[in-house]
Amino acid sequence: MIKQQIMKAAITGATGFIGRRLKARLEAEGYSVTGITRNDLAGPLNGLSNKIQDCDIVINLAGAPIIARHTDAYKREIYSSRIETTRKLVNSLKLLKTPPRQLISASAIGIYSDNMVNTETSYEYTEGFIADVCKDWEQEAHEAESFTKVAIVRLGIVLDGKEGALPKMAFPFRLGAGGKLGSGNQMFSWIHIDDLVNAFMHIIHNQTKGVYNLTSPGYLRNEELTRILGHILKMPPFLTVPSFALRLIYGDGAKALLDGQAVYPERLLKEGFTFRYTIVEDALKDTLFSPR
């Protein structure tokens, strides 16, 4: 009897809410999963290389939260936690005699313009700090293309009932103080956490490369999202959080809340991927009220 070889994966950001869910799914499918820690990334290159040798897949999710006050120091942290981390990860892979078959590296839809509906093949990049971070982040991952397949996953807002953006969005409504952000006209491109994990597994199972938009096809405007969220929580929105107030709180970081991109997952759909949640009301009800 031939013993089946155990597949191995390594994840940066494995303790984050996306990383934990993905790690659990991989382990449920029989993978041995190694978490790459901050200490690993801060240590010597050969130490990191030794830790991830023999891995079939490396998944790069590391990065400081974007929605925060963007002081100069915090901007440096946002940049370093993505670009320098990815650079070190790729350099450690270069030392391996047998590199992984696939590197999946995160990015964000903040790279896109808000002037159009963006797909993977029809798109317009924007300017500014967040977009520049995404561009540099992706370029560092592309450096691994000479020895492995590189998949870039551009994440929208991930809906999860306990972690991420949704609890922060729901909290003001529970206090009766919910409302749209700024004009409310900015687009909101989202994905349910279960669909996100399934999309990662689709990319892993098919061993694909290139850019993927990890968003639901059901994007909508912030004003409409606010109305739906208020209806679900039985707390109709009656306030508007003005743009200047967000800028006072978050500085340049308010751009992540006041700008929004319409992003369509054209590639996933063409490859036959099926979203469980394409209607935001269904996704919100599931994440906010289903036991997990």
Secondary structure, DSSP 8 states (H G I E B T S, - for coil): -------EEEEETTTSHHHHHHHHHHHHTT-EEEEE-HHHHHS-HHHHHHHTTT-SEEEE-----SSS---HHHHHHHHIIIIIHHHHHHHHHHT-SS--SEEEEEEEGGGB-SSSEE-SSS--B--SHHHHHHHHHHHHHHTTTTTSEEEEEEE-EEE-SSSSHHHHHHHHHHTT--EEETTS-SEE-EEEHHHHHHHHHHHHHHT--EEEEES-S--EEHHHHHHHHHHHTT----EEE-HHHHHHHHGGGGHHHH---EE--HHHHHTT---S--SHHHHHHHHHHS--
